[in-house]
Amino acid sequence: MKVGLIGFGKTGKAVAATVLRNKELILEWVVRRSKLLDHRSIPEFLGEPSDEPGLIYSSSLTTISELLDEHPVDIIIDFSSETGLDYYGNEAAKRKVKIISAVSHYSEETIQRLKKYAEKTAVLWSPNITLGVNYLMIAARYLKKIAPNTDMVILEEHFKDKSGVSGTAKIIANNLDIEHQEIKSVRAGGIIGKHEIICGFPFQTVRLIHESITREAFGNGAIFVAQNLIGKEKGFYTFEDLLMPYFAEQKNS
């Protein structure tokens, strides 16, 4: 399965390294805005032992049409920003290249654009693409269904310079119908990301916790999505759509 990656910041680099280590995926190319590193070898730059020939390209020097003509891919994984979609969205949809977006914040207008692309190809958007966070949300929703009057509070912890309330925490709150004022934030040191749902019962407490130890967690999530999205028909998917079949009870053979 050939993959193209949009975005090469701290998380993008960690994702690229994780994809390079995976035997089922081939990282054909990475696109970043800066002209620095243009046409550098991805494995060489990251110091990853790999014979994959993927290169780094600048979006200001190479168009997505040129890139897909010379180095076609099955899936594009986006870890850039809301404007990244302007570079590749239309062309990917036209060529029926599957799209995985892990951009944490999109305007409603951009979400509608994604859904428009989904009329031509398979599109998945997950603001937090770690497997653990998405499992946590499903587990918490089941718990709330079992005990609807349980008190639920969300605690999120991130690195010192992160501004605003975590987007993932807001999504968790929306999924559980929890008011945003019930989100408590901690900013300290270099915490990559920790989310905790505290479920208060009269005589017991349940804590559901997810912590990203390194940014490679996002790479593992992207790989899981790619492996499960590749066989899907066109349409707009969420991480939950891919996870729920695993919750189905398996009959004994």
Backbone bond lengths (Angstrom), bond angles and torsions (degrees), N, CA, C in turn:
res aa  C-N    CA-C-N  psi(-1)  N-CA   C-N-CA  omega(-1)  CA-C   N-CA-C  phi
1 M - - - 1.460 - - 1.533 108.83 -
2 K 1.312 117.37 121.71 1.454 121.30 -176.98 1.530 110.32 -93.90
3 V 1.338 114.87 134.06 1.458 121.84 -173.14 1.523 110.14 -125.13
4 G 1.334 115.56 140.48 1.455 122.10 169.41 1.514 108.18 -115.07
5 L 1.340 117.54 141.10 1.460 122.30 -176.83 1.515 110.00 -117.31
6 I 1.331 115.92 129.15 1.462 122.54 175.81 1.526 107.71 -104.62
7 G 1.332 116.97 122.73 1.461 120.51 -179.89 1.515 111.29 104.25
8 F 1.341 115.40 128.95 1.461 119.10 -175.34 1.526 110.41 -141.78
9 G 1.357 114.23 42.63 1.459 119.52 173.02 1.515 109.06 -82.57
10 K 1.341 117.32 -156.74 1.467 120.45 -178.48 1.521 111.25 -58.50
11 T 1.342 115.44 -46.48 1.464 118.52 -179.23 1.517 111.04 -71.11
12 G 1.328 117.32 -42.08 1.458 120.69 179.67 1.520 112.11 -58.43
13 K 1.328 117.08 -40.65 1.471 120.49 178.55 1.523 110.58 -64.23
14 A 1.338 116.80 -42.03 1.462 120.23 179.26 1.523 110.88 -64.88
15 V 1.325 116.54 -39.19 1.467 121.17 178.21 1.524 109.74 -65.35
16 A 1.328 117.30 -45.07 1.465 121.05 179.68 1.532 110.57 -58.73
17 A 1.318 116.99 -43.78 1.466 120.34 179.65 1.526 111.09 -63.13
18 T 1.341 116.44 -39.81 1.466 120.71 -179.98 1.522 110.90 -66.48
19 V 1.322 116.88 -40.66 1.465 120.64 179.03 1.527 110.33 -65.69
20 L 1.326 117.32 -40.26 1.465 120.81 179.44 1.529 111.63 -60.37
21 R 1.324 116.58 -32.54 1.473 120.37 -178.57 1.523 112.52 -79.31
22 N 1.344 116.96 -13.56 1.454 121.08 -177.83 1.525 110.16 -85.09
23 K 1.319 116.77 133.71 1.465 121.43 -175.55 1.527 113.55 -81.85
24 E 1.337 117.35 -16.14 1.461 120.29 -177.29 1.527 112.74 -90.94
25 L 1.328 117.15 -18.25 1.459 121.80 -177.20 1.528 110.81 -112.65
26 I 1.321 115.65 146.44 1.459 122.22 174.79 1.525 107.80 -118.72
27 L 1.331 117.31 120.80 1.460 121.19 178.90 1.525 108.67 -84.93
28 E 1.327 115.51 101.26 1.472 121.14 -175.28 1.523 111.81 -74.50
29 W 1.317 116.83 -40.10 1.463 120.21 -177.60 1.531 111.28 -163.21
30 V 1.319 113.74 161.61 1.463 122.74 172.49 1.521 107.41 -126.52
31 V 1.332 116.58 139.77 1.469 121.12 176.77 1.522 109.24 -118.02
32 R 1.323 115.11 131.39 1.469 121.42 175.00 1.518 108.46 -133.38
33 R 1.339 117.78 161.60 1.460 120.51 -177.68 1.533 112.23 -72.67
34 S 1.317 116.56 -40.85 1.460 121.07 -175.54 1.531 111.34 -66.41
35 K 1.350 114.75 149.31 1.465 120.46 176.34 1.527 111.63 -81.70
36 L 1.328 116.78 -14.19 1.456 119.99 176.78 1.529 109.45 -62.67
37 L 1.292 117.05 143.48 1.467 124.54 178.77 1.518 113.32 73.59
38 D 1.344 118.52 5.58 1.461 119.96 -177.95 1.527 110.28 -56.52
39 H 1.326 115.55 130.26 1.469 124.72 -179.74 1.545 113.59 66.04
40 R 1.326 116.99 19.38 1.458 120.08 171.48 1.529 109.56 -80.31
41 S 1.303 117.12 149.22 1.461 122.31 176.16 1.527 109.54 -69.28
42 I 1.333 117.09 130.71 1.466 120.63 179.23 1.531 111.62 -63.92
43 P 1.349 119.20 -51.75 1.470 119.16 179.82 1.531 112.31 -59.82
44 E 1.329 116.37 -39.47 1.465 119.73 -178.92 1.517 110.88 -63.93
45 F 1.334 116.83 -45.77 1.459 120.42 -178.52 1.526 111.42 -63.83
46 L 1.327 116.15 -40.33 1.463 120.37 -177.62 1.518 113.03 -83.14
47 G 1.328 116.57 -10.10 1.451 119.64 -178.21 1.516 112.91 70.88
48 E 1.338 115.82 30.25 1.457 121.35 -179.41 1.533 109.65 -98.94
49 P 1.324 118.32 128.62 1.472 120.07 176.88 1.528 110.16 -70.51
50 S 1.306 116.48 104.77 1.462 121.25 -177.55 1.521 108.93 -156.88
51 D 1.332 115.86 144.57 1.466 119.62 176.87 1.525 111.52 -99.16
52 E 1.343 116.58 9.84 1.463 119.73 178.06 1.530 109.20 -69.37
53 P 1.342 117.17 137.42 1.463 120.56 -171.70 1.532 114.92 -91.01
54 G 1.342 117.20 13.88 1.457 120.23 -174.33 1.525 113.42 -59.40
55 L 1.336 115.64 142.42 1.456 121.78 -179.26 1.528 110.85 -119.31
56 I 1.332 114.64 162.48 1.461 122.78 175.16 1.528 107.99 -93.88
57 Y 1.333 116.50 133.62 1.463 121.41 179.72 1.529 109.83 -124.69
58 S 1.323 115.00 152.42 1.459 121.02 175.21 1.527 109.09 -97.56
59 S 1.329 116.74 133.18 1.468 120.19 179.97 1.524 111.83 -67.05
60 S 1.337 116.95 -17.37 1.468 119.73 179.06 1.526 112.10 -86.77
61 L 1.329 116.59 -9.68 1.468 120.26 -178.50 1.525 113.06 -114.29
62 T 1.332 116.90 -23.70 1.464 120.81 -177.38 1.517 109.58 -131.69
63 T 1.339 117.09 127.05 1.464 119.89 178.75 1.526 109.55 -79.44
64 I 1.315 115.65 159.10 1.464 119.58 178.53 1.527 110.68 -65.89
65 S 1.319 117.60 -31.37 1.470 120.75 177.55 1.526 110.73 -63.13
66 E 1.342 115.79 -45.73 1.469 120.16 178.11 1.518 110.52 -61.56
67 L 1.316 115.48 -41.73 1.464 120.77 -177.01 1.528 111.26 -65.94
68 L 1.324 116.28 -44.85 1.466 119.90 -178.80 1.527 112.03 -72.85
69 D 1.331 117.03 -26.50 1.468 119.52 175.18 1.531 110.64 -68.21
70 E 1.329 115.86 -44.22 1.461 120.72 -175.46 1.529 112.70 -85.89
71 H 1.337 116.15 -31.69 1.469 120.21 -176.20 1.530 109.28 -138.04
72 P 1.333 117.98 73.56 1.468 120.80 -178.39 1.525 111.29 -63.77
73 V 1.331 115.41 148.59 1.469 121.35 178.93 1.525 109.46 -132.32
74 D 1.321 115.52 161.89 1.464 121.54 176.35 1.520 111.64 -87.11
75 I 1.332 115.77 -32.95 1.457 121.72 -174.57 1.520 110.01 -140.35
76 I 1.336 116.12 140.70 1.461 122.01 170.01 1.524 107.57 -109.69
77 I 1.330 116.07 128.17 1.466 122.18 176.93 1.526 107.72 -109.11
78 D 1.324 116.36 125.74 1.458 121.93 -173.25 1.531 111.09 -111.34
79 F 1.328 116.09 114.41 1.463 122.46 173.99 1.534 109.25 -120.89
80 S 1.317 117.19 34.66 1.468 120.10 -175.71 1.526 110.72 -96.47
81 S 1.314 116.26 -107.10 1.462 122.26 -178.91 1.526 107.73 -149.91
82 E 1.314 116.64 179.68 1.464 120.06 -177.89 1.524 111.79 -57.50
83 T 1.334 117.83 -34.78 1.461 120.57 -177.45 1.530 112.36 -76.51
84 G 1.338 117.98 -12.84 1.462 120.40 179.60 1.515 112.38 -59.45
85 L 1.320 116.00 -31.74 1.458 121.21 -179.05 1.527 111.69 -62.29
86 D 1.347 116.35 -28.34 1.467 120.31 179.02 1.523 111.05 -61.85
87 Y 1.316 116.40 -30.67 1.470 120.72 -176.22 1.520 111.70 -74.56
88 Y 1.324 117.50 -44.14 1.464 118.94 -168.94 1.527 115.63 -119.33
89 G 1.330 118.71 -15.92 1.462 121.62 -168.94 1.517 115.91 -55.06
90 N 1.315 116.62 -56.75 1.469 120.35 -176.07 1.525 111.84 -61.24
91 E 1.325 116.10 -44.59 1.460 120.28 -175.81 1.533 110.81 -69.14
92 A 1.309 116.69 -40.10 1.473 120.05 178.91 1.521 110.68 -62.67
93 A 1.329 116.25 -44.85 1.462 119.92 -179.98 1.522 111.03 -63.95
94 K 1.335 116.87 -42.11 1.464 121.29 -179.43 1.523 111.00 -61.40
95 R 1.334 116.52 -37.06 1.459 120.97 -178.74 1.536 112.67 -91.12
96 K 1.350 115.56 3.23 1.471 122.09 178.79 1.530 112.58 61.99
97 V 1.324 115.19 31.46 1.461 120.59 172.33 1.534 107.63 -78.80
98 K 1.291 117.74 129.25 1.460 120.85 -178.96 1.528 110.36 -68.20
99 I 1.334 115.47 146.07 1.460 121.64 -175.68 1.520 109.94 -120.02
100 I 1.335 115.97 127.85 1.464 121.76 171.62 1.519 106.84 -118.68
101 S 1.314 116.90 114.21 1.459 120.50 178.78 1.522 109.92 -107.77
102 A 1.335 115.04 125.34 1.461 121.22 175.97 1.527 110.62 -113.04
103 V 1.323 115.78 22.52 1.468 120.97 177.34 1.521 108.37 -69.83
104 S 1.321 117.36 129.65 1.474 119.88 -170.27 1.520 113.71 -76.29
105 H 1.328 117.75 -29.53 1.468 119.79 -176.87 1.530 110.47 -127.90
106 Y 1.320 115.93 125.57 1.464 122.57 173.94 1.527 108.48 -131.21
107 S 1.333 115.69 144.18 1.462 119.72 170.99 1.518 108.54 -73.53
108 E 1.308 116.90 162.65 1.461 120.76 178.95 1.522 110.51 -60.76
109 E 1.322 116.02 -35.09 1.469 120.60 178.92 1.527 110.82 -62.33
110 T 1.337 116.96 -41.99 1.456 120.94 -179.38 1.527 111.11 -70.29
111 I 1.323 116.87 -36.36 1.469 120.07 176.07 1.522 110.23 -60.86
112 Q 1.317 116.59 -39.13 1.461 120.30 178.14 1.528 110.88 -66.38
113 R 1.335 116.94 -34.03 1.465 120.36 175.67 1.528 110.11 -63.16
114 L 1.321 116.08 -43.71 1.468 119.79 177.50 1.521 110.77 -58.31
115 K 1.317 116.19 -43.67 1.462 120.32 -179.39 1.531 111.00 -66.72
116 K 1.325 116.44 -29.83 1.467 119.93 175.62 1.527 110.15 -68.59
117 Y 1.329 116.65 -42.16 1.465 119.97 176.45 1.527 110.98 -62.64
118 A 1.328 115.84 -30.21 1.467 121.00 -178.49 1.528 112.41 -68.00
119 E 1.325 117.21 -11.73 1.455 120.41 174.79 1.537 111.13 -74.55
120 K 1.349 115.95 -13.71 1.461 120.43 -178.03 1.527 112.90 -115.77
121 T 1.331 117.05 -25.90 1.472 120.65 -176.41 1.522 109.60 -149.19
122 A 1.313 116.34 173.48 1.471 120.89 177.08 1.524 108.88 -80.65
123 V 1.326 115.89 126.77 1.464 121.93 -178.53 1.523 108.70 -127.64
124 L 1.325 116.71 131.42 1.459 120.73 173.95 1.516 109.11 -126.23
125 W 1.329 115.22 131.81 1.464 120.55 174.36 1.517 108.81 -119.99
126 S 1.324 116.10 126.03 1.463 121.54 176.80 1.522 108.08 -136.38
127 P 1.338 118.97 109.02 1.473 121.42 -178.97 1.524 112.82 -60.04
128 N 1.320 117.57 -28.12 1.468 121.65 170.69 1.517 106.12 -131.59
129 I 1.311 116.85 110.64 1.470 120.53 -169.21 1.528 112.08 -94.92
130 T 1.330 117.74 9.95 1.464 118.30 175.49 1.526 109.52 -70.32
131 L 1.305 115.18 140.54 1.459 121.11 179.62 1.523 110.65 -61.29
132 G 1.335 116.11 -40.50 1.457 120.41 -175.64 1.511 114.04 -63.44
133 V 1.339 117.55 -44.97 1.464 120.72 -179.15 1.523 110.75 -62.52
134 N 1.320 116.82 -41.84 1.463 119.77 -178.42 1.527 111.33 -70.02
135 Y 1.331 117.50 -35.55 1.465 120.55 173.69 1.526 109.46 -65.20
136 L 1.333 116.83 -42.63 1.463 121.67 179.67 1.525 111.29 -57.13
137 M 1.323 117.88 -43.36 1.468 120.81 -178.67 1.520 111.82 -63.67
138 I 1.332 115.97 -41.21 1.466 119.36 179.40 1.522 110.09 -66.81
139 A 1.334 117.31 -43.62 1.462 121.02 -179.95 1.520 111.00 -62.00
140 A 1.330 116.86 -41.74 1.462 120.61 179.98 1.525 111.30 -65.68
141 R 1.323 116.38 -37.23 1.462 119.25 179.86 1.526 111.22 -66.69
142 Y 1.340 116.02 -38.94 1.464 119.32 176.29 1.526 110.47 -63.20
143 L 1.325 116.57 -40.88 1.462 120.38 -179.74 1.525 110.68 -64.11
144 K 1.323 116.29 -40.55 1.467 119.35 179.36 1.525 110.99 -67.74
145 K 1.334 116.67 -32.13 1.463 119.92 177.44 1.527 110.53 -67.27
146 I 1.349 115.74 -38.48 1.462 120.19 178.82 1.521 110.93 -70.00
147 A 1.339 116.54 -40.60 1.470 121.54 -177.30 1.521 109.25 -130.64
148 P 1.334 117.37 79.43 1.468 121.36 -171.46 1.527 114.69 -63.75
149 N 1.325 118.34 -20.33 1.462 120.45 -177.95 1.527 113.38 -94.98
150 T 1.320 116.21 9.10 1.463 120.29 178.71 1.526 110.65 -65.15
151 D 1.330 116.25 136.62 1.468 120.18 174.43 1.526 108.58 -75.90
152 M 1.322 116.41 129.18 1.465 120.58 179.97 1.520 110.43 -125.89
153 V 1.327 115.05 129.97 1.462 122.25 177.32 1.522 107.76 -128.54
154 I 1.327 117.01 141.88 1.465 121.62 179.79 1.519 109.27 -108.68
155 L 1.315 115.63 128.94 1.456 122.06 175.48 1.522 108.33 -115.55
156 E 1.343 117.00 124.57 1.468 119.86 178.30 1.522 109.61 -123.51
157 E 1.344 115.54 138.45 1.455 122.15 -179.03 1.520 109.54 -127.03
158 H 1.342 115.69 132.96 1.466 120.34 179.41 1.525 110.30 -144.37
159 F 1.326 115.71 175.25 1.458 122.18 -178.51 1.531 111.34 -61.49
160 K 1.314 114.42 156.65 1.460 121.67 -168.94 1.525 113.86 -55.74
161 D 1.330 118.20 -37.29 1.461 121.20 -173.41 1.526 114.05 -88.33
162 K 1.328 118.64 0.68 1.463 119.86 -179.96 1.530 109.32 -71.34
163 S 1.323 115.96 126.87 1.460 120.35 -178.68 1.521 110.70 -97.83
164 G 1.318 116.08 150.36 1.457 121.32 176.48 1.513 112.78 73.54
165 V 1.323 113.81 172.05 1.460 120.94 179.18 1.528 108.95 -77.02
166 S 1.310 116.80 141.52 1.461 122.18 179.83 1.519 111.59 -53.46
167 G 1.335 115.98 130.45 1.459 120.50 176.50 1.512 111.99 -62.63
168 T 1.332 115.75 -36.27 1.468 120.02 177.79 1.527 110.56 -63.55
169 A 1.345 116.53 -41.48 1.465 120.16 178.96 1.527 110.60 -61.29
170 K 1.326 116.82 -39.36 1.466 120.25 178.58 1.528 110.94 -65.17
171 I 1.329 116.10 -39.34 1.463 120.01 179.28 1.526 110.19 -66.14
172 I 1.341 116.71 -41.89 1.464 120.28 176.34 1.526 109.71 -59.03
173 A 1.340 115.64 -45.54 1.470 120.24 179.71 1.523 111.16 -60.33
174 N 1.327 116.92 -44.23 1.464 120.33 -179.83 1.527 111.20 -63.13
175 N 1.338 116.17 -38.50 1.459 120.61 179.95 1.519 112.23 -65.93
176 L 1.336 116.31 -28.60 1.471 120.80 -175.72 1.526 112.65 -106.26
177 D 1.336 116.85 6.92 1.476 121.64 -177.36 1.520 111.19 55.78
178 I 1.330 115.72 43.57 1.460 122.03 177.08 1.527 108.41 -102.50
179 E 1.319 116.75 134.60 1.459 120.05 178.49 1.527 109.96 -64.34
180 H 1.338 116.26 143.43 1.456 120.27 -177.03 1.523 112.73 -62.93
181 Q 1.336 117.59 -24.01 1.464 119.10 178.18 1.528 112.18 -70.47
182 E 1.332 116.45 -10.72 1.460 120.17 176.00 1.534 111.99 -86.85
183 I 1.332 116.06 6.37 1.466 120.85 174.84 1.522 109.09 -92.17
184 K 1.304 117.37 124.05 1.467 122.64 178.33 1.519 108.33 -107.63
185 S 1.333 117.43 132.91 1.464 121.61 -175.04 1.518 112.03 -114.72
186 V 1.331 115.00 141.77 1.462 122.61 174.53 1.518 108.00 -126.86
187 R 1.330 117.13 132.75 1.458 121.68 176.69 1.529 108.33 -123.37
188 A 1.337 116.51 117.86 1.458 119.73 -177.00 1.519 110.91 -157.80
189 G 1.316 116.16 135.79 1.458 122.51 171.97 1.515 113.88 49.66
190 G 1.342 115.00 -133.02 1.465 120.31 -175.82 1.508 113.44 -113.22
191 I 1.340 117.66 31.24 1.471 120.81 179.60 1.528 109.22 -57.49
192 I 1.309 117.42 122.67 1.466 120.93 -178.52 1.525 110.57 -72.23
193 G 1.303 117.41 -46.00 1.463 119.92 178.99 1.510 111.44 172.43
194 K 1.326 116.52 123.91 1.460 121.33 176.64 1.519 108.48 -137.11
195 H 1.324 116.51 130.58 1.463 122.22 178.54 1.523 108.87 -127.00
196 E 1.322 115.36 131.26 1.459 121.16 -178.83 1.525 109.75 -131.33
197 I 1.314 115.64 131.09 1.462 120.99 173.87 1.527 106.80 -106.74
198 I 1.322 115.86 115.58 1.464 121.46 179.42 1.520 108.30 -96.41
199 C 1.322 116.53 117.93 1.461 122.62 -177.37 1.534 108.06 -108.23
200 G 1.332 115.71 109.43 1.453 120.11 -175.21 1.521 112.72 -97.10
201 F 1.335 115.63 113.27 1.460 122.57 173.47 1.535 108.18 -98.42
202 P 1.322 118.66 165.77 1.470 120.08 178.50 1.529 113.42 -58.32
203 F 1.333 118.48 -38.35 1.461 120.35 -174.00 1.530 113.41 -124.70
204 Q 1.316 116.01 14.00 1.459 119.42 179.37 1.527 109.72 -162.69
205 T 1.299 115.76 162.63 1.464 121.35 177.33 1.524 109.18 -131.22
206 V 1.318 116.08 133.81 1.458 121.78 174.69 1.526 107.54 -111.96
207 R 1.336 115.77 130.71 1.465 120.50 178.14 1.532 109.12 -118.81
208 L 1.304 115.99 122.48 1.461 121.90 175.95 1.530 106.99 -106.28
209 I 1.325 116.15 118.85 1.466 120.20 -171.63 1.528 110.75 -127.06
210 H 1.326 114.86 135.48 1.464 120.14 170.37 1.516 108.28 -129.32
211 E 1.332 115.89 132.74 1.457 120.54 178.01 1.523 109.53 -133.56
212 S 1.324 115.59 128.57 1.466 120.61 174.69 1.527 108.20 -84.62
213 I 1.321 116.84 113.17 1.459 121.32 -178.31 1.524 110.19 -74.43
214 T 1.335 115.98 -44.31 1.464 122.20 174.46 1.526 107.76 -138.28
215 R 1.330 115.68 167.62 1.464 120.04 -178.89 1.525 112.58 -71.33
216 E 1.330 117.13 -10.82 1.466 119.66 175.40 1.525 111.22 -61.59
217 A 1.345 117.51 -19.03 1.469 120.92 176.56 1.525 110.92 -58.20
218 F 1.333 116.75 -34.96 1.461 120.30 178.26 1.529 110.55 -70.15
219 G 1.331 115.79 -33.98 1.462 119.47 176.19 1.512 112.03 -65.37
220 N 1.328 116.73 -43.28 1.466 120.43 178.00 1.528 111.06 -61.04
221 G 1.334 116.14 -40.35 1.459 119.76 177.95 1.518 112.19 -64.60
222 A 1.341 115.65 -41.82 1.469 119.70 179.56 1.522 111.00 -64.20
223 I 1.331 116.55 -38.38 1.468 120.06 178.02 1.526 110.50 -65.36
224 F 1.325 117.32 -43.31 1.472 121.01 177.42 1.526 110.32 -57.82
225 V 1.319 116.50 -44.67 1.469 120.42 -179.89 1.524 110.49 -64.80
226 A 1.328 116.79 -45.77 1.469 120.09 -179.51 1.524 111.02 -58.37
227 Q 1.321 116.82 -44.44 1.457 121.10 -178.21 1.529 111.95 -65.71
228 N 1.325 116.53 -30.90 1.464 120.27 -178.01 1.524 113.40 -94.28
229 L 1.326 116.88 -16.05 1.468 120.34 -179.23 1.525 112.01 -91.75
230 I 1.320 117.35 -23.47 1.459 120.70 -170.42 1.534 112.62 -58.49
231 G 1.308 117.91 -31.62 1.460 119.56 -178.92 1.516 114.56 -93.09
232 K 1.335 116.76 4.09 1.463 120.61 -176.16 1.526 111.90 -83.03
233 E 1.334 113.85 149.97 1.462 120.40 173.86 1.523 109.65 -76.33
234 K 1.325 116.73 171.77 1.464 120.36 177.77 1.530 109.55 -57.57
235 G 1.329 115.61 150.12 1.457 120.31 -178.53 1.520 110.24 149.39
236 F 1.332 115.61 168.81 1.461 121.94 -179.14 1.521 108.36 -101.27
237 Y 1.326 116.77 121.82 1.455 122.25 -174.41 1.527 110.88 -119.44
238 T 1.340 114.68 154.77 1.452 121.72 170.64 1.526 108.34 -115.14
239 F 1.311 116.86 167.25 1.454 120.87 177.14 1.526 109.53 -60.11
240 E 1.314 116.45 -36.48 1.468 120.39 179.80 1.524 111.55 -61.17
241 D 1.329 116.98 -36.59 1.470 120.38 178.51 1.531 111.12 -58.97
242 L 1.318 116.78 -34.05 1.460 120.63 -179.52 1.530 112.17 -82.98
243 L 1.331 116.64 -28.96 1.460 120.48 -177.54 1.526 113.89 -81.38
244 M 1.327 117.18 -36.32 1.468 120.16 -170.88 1.525 113.90 -57.93
245 P 1.346 120.36 -36.63 1.473 118.48 177.60 1.531 113.23 -58.65
246 Y 1.334 116.75 -27.02 1.473 119.44 178.96 1.531 111.59 -73.31
247 F 1.330 116.58 -17.67 1.461 120.33 178.65 1.530 111.67 -84.97
248 A 1.322 116.31 -13.47 1.457 119.34 -179.44 1.513 110.21 -65.19
249 E 1.331 116.36 138.79 1.461 121.01 -178.62 1.514 109.56 -67.84
250 Q 1.306 116.54 131.30 1.446 121.39 179.48 1.535 109.69 -93.03
251 K 1.308 115.32 129.10 1.466 118.68 178.04 1.524 109.72 -77.32
252 N 1.310 115.22 144.93 1.465 119.54 177.63 1.514 109.79 -68.46
253 S 1.298 115.78 135.77 1.469 118.64 -179.75 1.515 110.41 -79.32
